[in-house]
Amino acid sequence: MVKDVSDITTRGIRVKVVSTYLPEQSSPRDSQYLFTYHVSISNEGTETAQLISREWTITNAEGEVEHVKGPGVVGEQPVLSPGSAFEYSSFCPLKTAVGTMHGTYQMVTSDGEKFDASIAPFTLATPNSLN
């Protein structure tokens, strides 16, 4: 099983992502590859922050780029007090065996200050597709 991990901290908000290929739900002959990614967002800082929205950039091996924006994550806008964490899993379909994802979570502190927490790039790849 091929997994890739990204891990970055912005203003005390640590975003760790682990991606995994799902062969049983993919159909390479139809150019359909499904990946799952598990996200852990933890507040290692000193101020409470709420995740308001997300913005993802997904790029496949043919260089096609898709931007996904929306409120919250998995229908929630979690409030992260110092020392707390929020985790969720989601999916990404690709038409190529390899791709990348990265992005930002738009955060707002308890005193109304907005900032973007980075999501470091990670690879979506089928086994043996990268040397």
C-alpha atoms as a printed R data frame, in Angstrom:
    type eleno elety resid chain resno       x      y       z
1   ATOM     1    CA   MET     A     1   0.000  0.000   0.000
2   ATOM     2    CA   VAL     A     2   1.455  3.342  -1.099
3   ATOM     3    CA   LYS     A     3   1.013  6.177   1.364
4   ATOM     4    CA   ASP     A     4   2.242  9.724   1.258
5   ATOM     5    CA   VAL     A     5   2.332 12.138   4.184
6   ATOM     6    CA   SER     A     6   2.363 15.919   4.357
7   ATOM     7    CA   ASP     A     7   2.850 17.793   7.622
8   ATOM     8    CA   ILE     A     8   3.038 21.571   8.076
9   ATOM     9    CA   THR     A     9   2.257 24.064  10.841
10  ATOM    10    CA   THR     A    10   0.954 27.605  10.294
11  ATOM    11    CA   ARG     A    11   0.437 29.902  13.317
12  ATOM    12    CA   GLY     A    12   0.178 26.875  15.590
13  ATOM    13    CA   ILE     A    13  -2.320 25.015  13.383
14  ATOM    14    CA   ARG     A    14  -0.711 21.721  12.355
15  ATOM    15    CA   VAL     A    15  -2.164 19.988   9.311
16  ATOM    16    CA   LYS     A    16  -1.085 16.414   8.664
17  ATOM    17    CA   VAL     A    17  -2.426 14.450   5.690
18  ATOM    18    CA   VAL     A    18  -1.938 10.777   4.828
19  ATOM    19    CA   SER     A    19  -3.123  9.603   1.403
20  ATOM    20    CA   THR     A    20  -3.786  6.023   0.298
21  ATOM    21    CA   TYR     A    21  -4.714  4.446  -3.044
22  ATOM    22    CA   LEU     A    22  -7.934  2.392  -3.082
23  ATOM    23    CA   PRO     A    23  -7.408 -0.346  -5.718
24  ATOM    24    CA   GLU     A    24 -10.692 -2.139  -4.951
25  ATOM    25    CA   GLN     A    25 -12.651  1.013  -5.828
26  ATOM    26    CA   SER     A    26 -10.569  1.966  -8.881
27  ATOM    27    CA   SER     A    27 -10.802  0.939 -12.524
28  ATOM    28    CA   PRO     A    28  -7.490  1.634 -14.310
29  ATOM    29    CA   ARG     A    29  -8.838  0.376 -17.662
30  ATOM    30    CA   ASP     A    30 -11.490  3.115 -17.412
31  ATOM    31    CA   SER     A    31  -8.943  5.712 -16.225
32  ATOM    32    CA   GLN     A    32 -10.609  5.894 -12.818
33  ATOM    33    CA   TYR     A    33  -8.330  5.955  -9.779
34  ATOM    34    CA   LEU     A    34  -9.695  6.581  -6.297
35  ATOM    35    CA   PHE     A    35  -7.606  7.806  -3.386
36  ATOM    36    CA   THR     A    36  -8.529  8.475   0.211
37  ATOM    37    CA   TYR     A    37  -6.835 11.002   2.441
38  ATOM    38    CA   HIS     A    38  -6.992 11.310   6.203
39  ATOM    39    CA   VAL     A    39  -6.503 14.781   7.662
40  ATOM    40    CA   SER     A    40  -5.531 15.633  11.230
41  ATOM    41    CA   ILE     A    41  -5.798 19.311  12.172
42  ATOM    42    CA   SER     A    42  -4.379 20.095  15.597
43  ATOM    43    CA   ASN     A    43  -3.965 23.356  17.445
44  ATOM    44    CA   GLU     A    44  -0.455 23.442  18.861
45  ATOM    45    CA   GLY     A    45  -0.602 27.195  19.365
46  ATOM    46    CA   THR     A    46  -1.963 29.470  22.091
47  ATOM    47    CA   GLU     A    47  -5.079 30.944  20.430
48  ATOM    48    CA   THR     A    48  -8.430 29.363  19.600
49  ATOM    49    CA   ALA     A    49  -9.205 29.234  15.868
50  ATOM    50    CA   GLN     A    50 -12.169 28.054  13.816
51  ATOM    51    CA   LEU     A    51 -11.879 26.428  10.401
52  ATOM    52    CA   ILE     A    52 -14.269 28.412   8.183
53  ATOM    53    CA   SER     A    53 -13.566 27.093   4.682
54  ATOM    54    CA   ARG     A    54 -11.187 25.085   2.544
55  ATOM    55    CA   GLU     A    55  -9.472 25.467  -0.803
56  ATOM    56    CA   TRP     A    56  -7.802 22.518  -2.548
57  ATOM    57    CA   THR     A    57  -5.714 22.427  -5.717
58  ATOM    58    CA   ILE     A    58  -5.704 18.984  -7.357
59  ATOM    59    CA   THR     A    59  -3.368 18.284 -10.280
60  ATOM    60    CA   ASN     A    60  -3.324 15.058 -12.289
61  ATOM    61    CA   ALA     A    61  -0.432 13.567 -14.288
62  ATOM    62    CA   GLU     A    62  -1.676 15.266 -17.472
63  ATOM    63    CA   GLY     A    63  -1.270 18.657 -15.821
64  ATOM    64    CA   GLU     A    64  -5.013 19.273 -15.496
65  ATOM    65    CA   VAL     A    65  -5.769 21.395 -12.424
66  ATOM    66    CA   GLU     A    66  -8.989 21.416 -10.425
67  ATOM    67    CA   HIS     A    67  -9.754 23.919  -7.665
68  ATOM    68    CA   VAL     A    68 -12.194 22.866  -4.956
69  ATOM    69    CA   LYS     A    69 -13.526 25.493  -2.573
70  ATOM    70    CA   GLY     A    70 -16.226 25.271   0.031
71  ATOM    71    CA   PRO     A    71 -17.349 25.978   3.568
72  ATOM    72    CA   GLY     A    72 -15.815 23.880   6.353
73  ATOM    73    CA   VAL     A    73 -14.776 20.253   5.979
74  ATOM    74    CA   VAL     A    74 -17.129 17.242   5.845
75  ATOM    75    CA   GLY     A    75 -20.010 19.547   6.719
76  ATOM    76    CA   GLU     A    76 -18.363 20.959   9.836
77  ATOM    77    CA   GLN     A    77 -16.566 24.143  10.836
78  ATOM    78    CA   PRO     A    78 -14.595 22.897  13.838
79  ATOM    79    CA   VAL     A    79 -13.404 25.237  16.584
80  ATOM    80    CA   LEU     A    80  -9.913 24.276  17.712
81  ATOM    81    CA   SER     A    81  -8.916 25.454  21.147
82  ATOM    82    CA   PRO     A    82  -5.238 25.128  22.113
83  ATOM    83    CA   GLY     A    83  -4.356 21.432  22.491
84  ATOM    84    CA   SER     A    84  -7.420 20.154  20.622
85  ATOM    85    CA   ALA     A    85  -7.618 18.381  17.265
86  ATOM    86    CA   PHE     A    86 -10.103 17.503  14.534
87  ATOM    87    CA   GLU     A    87  -9.748 14.575  12.136
88  ATOM    88    CA   TYR     A    88 -11.617 13.532   9.022
89  ATOM    89    CA   SER     A    89 -11.252 11.417   5.896
90  ATOM    90    CA   SER     A    90 -12.286 12.192   2.355
91  ATOM    91    CA   PHE     A    91 -11.756 10.940  -1.193
92  ATOM    92    CA   CYS     A    92 -10.242 12.178  -4.433
93  ATOM    93    CA   PRO     A    93 -10.973 10.581  -7.811
94  ATOM    94    CA   LEU     A    94  -8.355 11.006 -10.539
95  ATOM    95    CA   LYS     A    95  -8.252  9.922 -14.161
96  ATOM    96    CA   THR     A    96  -4.486  9.328 -13.929
97  ATOM    97    CA   ALA     A    97  -2.463  6.973 -11.718
98  ATOM    98    CA   VAL     A    98  -0.536  9.881 -10.189
99  ATOM    99    CA   GLY     A    99  -1.493 13.337  -8.976
100 ATOM   100    CA   THR     A   100  -0.909 15.876  -6.239
101 ATOM   101    CA   MET     A   101  -3.022 17.869  -3.811
102 ATOM   102    CA   HIS     A   102  -2.322 20.930  -1.671
103 ATOM   103    CA   GLY     A   103  -4.283 23.829  -0.330
104 ATOM   104    CA   THR     A   104  -5.328 25.966   2.596
105 ATOM   105    CA   TYR     A   105  -7.866 26.072   5.385
106 ATOM   106    CA   GLN     A   106  -9.245 29.534   6.051
107 ATOM   107    CA   MET     A   107  -9.162 30.059   9.803
108 ATOM   108    CA   VAL     A   108 -10.498 32.806  12.067
109 ATOM   109    CA   THR     A   109  -9.276 33.417  15.598
110 ATOM   110    CA   SER     A   110 -11.612 34.085  18.524
111 ATOM   111    CA   ASP     A   111 -10.856 37.811  18.166
112 ATOM   112    CA   GLY     A   112 -11.842 37.796  14.484
113 ATOM   113    CA   GLU     A   113  -8.428 37.710  12.810
114 ATOM   114    CA   LYS     A   114  -8.378 35.614   9.617
115 ATOM   115    CA   PHE     A   115  -5.426 33.586   8.339
116 ATOM   116    CA   ASP     A   116  -4.747 30.670   6.014
117 ATOM   117    CA   ALA     A   117  -3.397 27.422   7.449
118 ATOM   118    CA   SER     A   118  -1.349 25.706   4.751
119 ATOM   119    CA   ILE     A   119  -1.894 22.143   3.578
120 ATOM   120    CA   ALA     A   120   1.487 20.964   2.297
121 ATOM   121    CA   PRO     A   121   1.577 19.164  -1.072
122 ATOM   122    CA   PHE     A   122   1.143 15.411  -1.037
123 ATOM   123    CA   THR     A   123   1.180 12.795  -3.769
124 ATOM   124    CA   LEU     A   124  -1.642 10.554  -4.876
125 ATOM   125    CA   ALA     A   125  -0.061  7.537  -6.573
126 ATOM   126    CA   THR     A   126  -0.850  3.936  -7.381
127 ATOM   127    CA   PRO     A   127   1.699  1.285  -6.320
128 ATOM   128    CA   ASN     A   128   4.738  1.122  -8.608
129 ATOM   129    CA   SER     A   129   3.701  4.230 -10.549
130 ATOM   130    CA   LEU     A   130   6.595  6.255  -9.118
131 ATOM   131    CA   ASN     A   131  10.182  5.061  -9.096
